[in-house]
């Protein structure tokens, strides 16, 4: 057993491993080093939602406009028949060589040992109630539930793995059933529910510490898809900043094509999560995806003056957020090849016209997310 570790906070501020927001492994759903609790009524589509998302990322397909490195997945199939799970994964196009299945009965220690053995990027427990039934006799006992879940959270933190716990909702509240420790342990809580007005729609309420908004899926003959115009404001703002490094708040308001208050809230939430950072000053923002697009470049006075009028000196969205992170992985290219001045001030643009033309180039993510994009979204076939 290791000894107590104590670090100076000022040193941690400059440690990218500590300060970087968690890497997305399954977009909007599973994040490195974090625990997700995916809850919903029985047979509402939890397992099928997750298997189809897993199928997309293991096969290298874009999911929700985001490309990620194909992960290795360990799935503890404690609820449904293994054959049903494998058939669904196969029918949705999963790379089955990247998916390992634990058969019941299984205990927490055995599942975690398998996760370490196969170096699983994602560990799925379907369902956590079935696991609790084998280890504790009362899922309403907070202390016992917390003790059961603690090793999973420890594994997520130490191995950098994503843990996804599937659980049922209580009929009375619509939130997770049993002890509050189920939700207390989770960093990211997703609650699926049917839409009262349209039976083809599933609502997803998101709670927790990560920059993910509530969203909806629509049932179609081919599965479930994110309809055109349903991309979250967070996704649109993140994509805009990626494609337009150094943009002002006012430019984001205009370019995102959403209501100003929604964009302001999205900027604040993304900044708090460290996914975008203001390299400007309290009077004039300059937004970047940290580590992308020369996010420490300097600007000429005429650029600052012109942008200040557009930005409107919005102090609510210009707080300094000194967070360092890596750019998104896989499938997303730089917006353009930047030319740098041959002068001694290599941090400045050659001309204002070059800077303007550069901002007109959109990344594939932004083409997918911005209003008027041709794509209607990622298709997800939910059935269960």
C-alpha positions in Angstrom: 0.0 0.0 0.0 1.4 3.4 -1.0 2.1 6.2 1.4 0.2 9.5 1.7 0.9 11.9 -1.2 0.7 15.6 -0.6 1.5 18.2 -3.3 1.7 22.0 -3.5 -1.3 23.4 -5.3 0.8 25.8 -7.3 2.9 22.9 -8.7 -0.3 21.1 -9.6 -1.5 24.1 -11.6 1.3 23.6 -14.1 0.9 19.8 -14.4 -1.0 19.1 -17.6 -2.0 15.6 -16.4 -3.7 17.1 -13.4 -5.2 20.2 -15.1 -6.3 18.8 -18.4 -10.1 18.1 -18.6 -10.8 14.3 -18.9 -10.3 12.8 -22.3 -13.5 11.7 -24.1 -13.4 7.9 -24.7 -17.1 7.6 -25.7 -18.3 11.1 -26.6 -20.8 12.6 -24.1 -20.9 9.3 -22.2 -17.5 8.0 -20.9 -14.4 9.9 -19.9 -10.9 8.9 -18.9 -10.5 8.6 -15.1 -14.2 9.2 -14.4 -17.3 7.2 -13.4 -20.5 7.6 -15.3 -23.9 6.5 -13.9 -26.3 5.8 -16.8 -29.8 5.4 -15.4 -33.3 5.0 -16.8 -36.5 3.0 -16.5 -36.4 -0.7 -17.3 -36.3 -1.4 -21.1 -36.0 2.3 -22.0 -32.8 1.7 -24.1 -29.9 2.1 -21.7 -28.0 -1.0 -22.8 -28.8 -0.5 -26.5 -27.8 3.2 -26.4 -24.4 2.2 -24.9 -23.7 -0.8 -27.1 -24.4 1.2 -30.2 -22.2 4.0 -29.0 -19.5 1.4 -28.2 -19.9 0.0 -31.7 -19.3 3.4 -33.2 -16.1 4.2 -31.3 -14.5 0.7 -31.5 -15.0 0.8 -35.3 -13.4 4.2 -35.6 -16.6 6.0 -36.6 -17.5 9.6 -35.6 -20.0 9.8 -32.8 -21.8 13.0 -32.0 -19.4 14.9 -34.3 -16.4 13.7 -32.4 -13.7 11.3 -33.5 -11.8 9.3 -30.7 -9.2 6.6 -30.7 -10.9 3.2 -30.8 -11.0 1.9 -27.1 -10.7 -1.5 -25.6 -14.0 -2.3 -23.7 -14.7 -4.8 -20.9 -18.4 -5.4 -20.6 -19.8 -7.2 -17.5 -23.0 -8.7 -18.9 -24.8 -9.4 -15.6 -28.3 -8.6 -16.7 -29.0 -9.8 -20.3 -28.1 -13.0 -22.2 -24.6 -12.8 -23.6 -25.8 -13.8 -27.1 -28.2 -10.9 -27.2 -25.4 -8.5 -26.3 -23.0 -10.0 -28.9 -25.6 -9.9 -31.7 -26.5 -6.3 -31.0 -22.8 -5.3 -31.0 -22.3 -7.2 -34.3 -25.4 -5.7 -35.9 -24.4 -2.2 -35.0 -20.9 -2.6 -36.5 -18.7 -3.0 -33.5 -15.1 -4.2 -33.8 -15.7 -7.3 -31.7 -11.9 -7.8 -31.3 -11.9 -4.8 -29.0 -14.8 -6.0 -26.8 -14.3 -8.5 -23.9 -17.3 -9.9 -22.1 -17.5 -11.0 -18.5 -20.1 -13.7 -17.9 -22.0 -14.0 -14.6 -21.6 -14.7 -11.8 -18.8 -12.3 -11.2 -17.6 -10.3 -8.2 -16.1 -6.8 -8.2 -12.6 -8.0 -7.5 -12.8 -10.4 -10.5 -14.2 -7.8 -12.8 -11.5 -5.3 -11.8 -8.8 -7.9 -12.2 -10.0 -8.6 -15.8 -10.1 -4.8 -16.5 -6.4 -4.6 -15.5 -5.5 -7.8 -17.4 -7.0 -6.6 -20.7 -6.0 -2.9 -20.1 -9.6 -1.9 -20.7 -10.2 1.8 -21.6 -13.9 1.4 -20.8 -15.4 -0.8 -18.1 -19.2 -1.3 -18.3 -21.2 -2.9 -15.4 -24.7 -3.9 -16.7 -26.3 -3.6 -14.3 -24.8 -2.3 -11.0 -27.9 -3.7 -9.2 -27.1 -7.2 -10.4 -23.6 -6.8 -9.0 -24.9 -5.4 -5.7 -27.2 -8.4 -5.4 -24.1 -10.7 -5.3 -22.2 -8.6 -2.8 -24.6 -6.7 -0.5 -28.1 -7.6 0.7 -29.5 -4.0 0.7 -28.9 -1.5 -2.2 -30.4 1.2 0.0 -27.5 1.0 2.5 -25.3 4.0 1.8 -22.2 2.8 3.6 -22.2 -0.7 2.0 -22.9 0.7 -1.5 -20.2 3.2 -1.1 -17.7 0.5 0.0 -18.7 -1.6 -3.0 -18.2 1.2 -5.5 -15.0 2.7 -4.0 -12.7 0.2 -5.8 -14.2 1.1 -9.2 -13.6 4.8 -8.7 -10.1 4.1 -7.5 -9.5 2.0 -10.7 -10.8 4.8 -12.9 -8.5 7.4 -11.3 -5.4 5.2 -11.2 -5.7 3.5 -14.6 -7.2 6.4 -16.4 -10.1 4.2 -17.4 -13.8 5.2 -17.9 -16.3 3.3 -15.8 -19.9 3.2 -16.9 -22.5 1.8 -14.4 -25.9 1.0 -15.7 -28.7 1.4 -13.2 -32.5 1.6 -12.9 -34.5 4.6 -11.9 -37.0 4.7 -9.0 -40.6 4.9 -10.1 -41.4 7.6 -7.5 -38.6 10.0 -8.3 -37.4 9.2 -11.8 -33.8 9.3 -10.5 -31.5 6.4 -9.6 -32.9 3.7 -7.4 -31.5 2.8 -4.0 -28.8 4.5 -2.0 -27.6 8.0 -2.7 -24.1 6.6 -2.8 -24.7 5.4 -6.4 -25.0 9.1 -7.5 -22.4 10.3 -5.0 -19.8 8.0 -6.5 -20.4 9.2 -10.1 -18.7 12.1 -11.7 -21.2 12.1 -14.6 -24.8 11.2 -14.4 -27.0 10.6 -17.5 -30.7 9.9 -17.0 -32.7 8.5 -20.0 -36.4 9.0 -20.2 -39.2 8.8 -22.8 -40.5 12.0 -24.3 -44.1 12.7 -23.3 -44.9 14.3 -26.7 -43.1 12.0 -29.1 -42.6 8.2 -28.5 -39.7 8.2 -31.0 -37.7 10.5 -28.8 -35.5 9.8 -25.7 -34.5 12.7 -23.4 -31.1 12.6 -21.7 -30.7 14.7 -18.6 -27.1 15.3 -17.7 -25.7 16.2 -14.2 -22.2 16.3 -12.9 -18.9 18.1 -13.3 -18.3 17.7 -17.0 -19.1 20.1 -19.9 -22.0 18.1 -21.3 -25.5 19.5 -21.8 -28.9 17.8 -21.8 -29.8 16.4 -25.2 -32.4 14.4 -27.1 -32.4 11.5 -29.5 -35.1 10.8 -32.1 -36.3 7.3 -32.9 -36.2 6.5 -36.7 -36.7 3.4 -38.8 -32.9 2.9 -38.8 -32.3 3.6 -35.1 -31.9 6.8 -33.2 -30.3 9.9 -34.5 -29.5 13.5 -33.4 -31.8 15.6 -35.7 -30.4 18.6 -37.6 -30.4 21.6 -35.3 -30.2 19.5 -32.2 -26.5 19.7 -31.7 -25.8 21.2 -28.2 -24.7 24.7 -27.9 -21.6 23.4 -26.0 -20.6 21.4 -29.1 -21.2 24.3 -31.4 -19.1 26.7 -29.3 -16.3 24.2 -28.8 -16.1 23.5 -32.6 -16.2 27.2 -33.4 -13.3 28.0 -31.1 -11.4 25.0 -32.5 -11.8 26.4 -36.0 -11.2 30.0 -35.1 -8.4 30.2 -32.6 -8.2 33.6 -30.8 -11.8 34.5 -31.5 -13.7 37.0 -29.4 -16.8 36.4 -27.4 -18.7 38.6 -29.9 -17.5 36.5 -32.8 -18.7 33.3 -31.1 -22.1 34.9 -30.5 -22.4 35.6 -34.2 -20.7 32.4 -35.5 -22.5 29.9 -33.3 -25.9 31.0 -34.6 -27.6 30.4 -31.2 -29.2 32.7 -28.6 -26.7 35.0 -26.9 -27.6 33.8 -23.4 -27.1 30.1 -24.4 -23.7 30.9 -26.0 -22.7 32.9 -22.9 -23.5 30.0 -20.6 -21.8 27.5 -22.9 -18.6 29.7 -23.0 -18.6 29.9 -19.2 -19.2 26.1 -18.8 -16.5 25.1 -21.3 -14.0 27.6 -19.7 -14.8 26.1 -16.2 -14.1 22.6 -17.5 -10.8 23.8 -19.1 -11.9 22.9 -22.7 -11.5 26.5 -23.9 -9.3 29.1 -22.3 -9.2 32.9 -22.5 -5.7 34.1 -23.4 -6.8 37.8 -23.7 -7.5 40.1 -20.7 -10.5 41.0 -18.6 -11.6 43.6 -21.1 -11.1 41.7 -24.3 -11.3 37.9 -24.6 -9.3 35.7 -26.9 -10.6 32.2 -26.8 -8.5 29.1 -27.7 -8.7 25.3 -27.4 -5.6 25.0 -25.2 -2.6 23.7 -27.1 -4.3 24.3 -30.5 -4.0 27.1 -33.0 -1.0 28.9 -31.5 -2.9 29.8 -28.4 -0.2 32.2 -27.1 0.1 34.4 -30.2 0.3 38.2 -29.9 -1.9 40.7 -31.6 -1.5 44.1 -33.2 -3.1 47.1 -31.6 -5.4 47.6 -34.6 -6.7 44.0 -34.3 -7.4 44.5 -30.6 -9.3 47.8 -31.2 -11.4 46.3 -34.0 -12.3 43.2 -32.0 -13.1 45.2 -28.9 -16.1 46.9 -30.5 -17.4 43.5 -31.8 -16.8 41.8 -28.4 -18.8 44.4 -26.5 -16.6 44.2 -23.4 -18.5 41.2 -22.0 -16.9 40.6 -18.6 -19.1 37.6 -17.9 -17.3 35.5 -20.5 -13.7 36.7 -20.2 -12.4 35.4 -16.9 -8.9 34.0 -17.1 -8.8 30.2 -17.0 -5.2 29.0 -16.8 -5.8 25.4 -17.9 -3.6 23.3 -20.2 -5.0 20.4 -22.2 -4.3 18.4 -25.3 -6.2 19.1 -28.5 -9.0 16.7 -29.6 -7.7 13.3 -30.9 -8.3 11.6 -34.1 -10.2 12.6 -37.2 -9.9 16.4 -36.7 -7.3 18.3 -38.8 -5.9 21.7 -38.2 -8.1 24.4 -39.7 -5.3 25.6 -42.0 -1.5 25.6 -42.4 -0.6 28.9 -40.7 2.1 31.1 -42.2 4.2 33.0 -39.8 6.0 36.3 -40.2 9.7 36.2 -41.0 10.1 39.3 -38.8 11.6 39.1 -35.3 8.0 39.2 -33.9 7.2 35.6 -35.1 4.0 35.6 -33.0 2.1 38.0 -35.2 0.1 37.4 -38.4 1.6 38.5 -41.7 -1.6 40.5 -42.6 -5.0 41.0 -41.3 -6.4 39.6 -44.5 -4.5 36.3 -43.9 -6.0 36.1 -40.4 -9.5 36.7 -41.7 -9.3 34.1 -44.5 -7.9 31.6 -42.0 -11.0 31.9 -39.9 -13.3 31.0 -42.8 -11.8 27.5 -42.9 -13.9 25.1 -40.8 -12.8 21.8 -39.3 -14.8 18.6 -40.1 -16.3 18.8 -36.6 -17.7 22.3 -37.2 -19.0 21.4 -40.6 -21.0 18.7 -38.8 -22.2 21.0 -36.0 -22.8 24.4 -37.4 -26.3 25.5 -38.6 -27.0 24.4 -42.2 -24.6 21.4 -42.1 -25.6 18.6 -44.4 -25.3 15.9 -41.8 -28.2 15.1 -39.7 -26.2 13.5 -36.9 -24.9 10.2 -35.8 -27.3 7.4 -36.1 -27.8 5.2 -33.0 -30.1 2.3 -33.1 -31.9 2.0 -29.8 -34.3 -0.8 -29.1 -34.0 -2.0 -25.6 
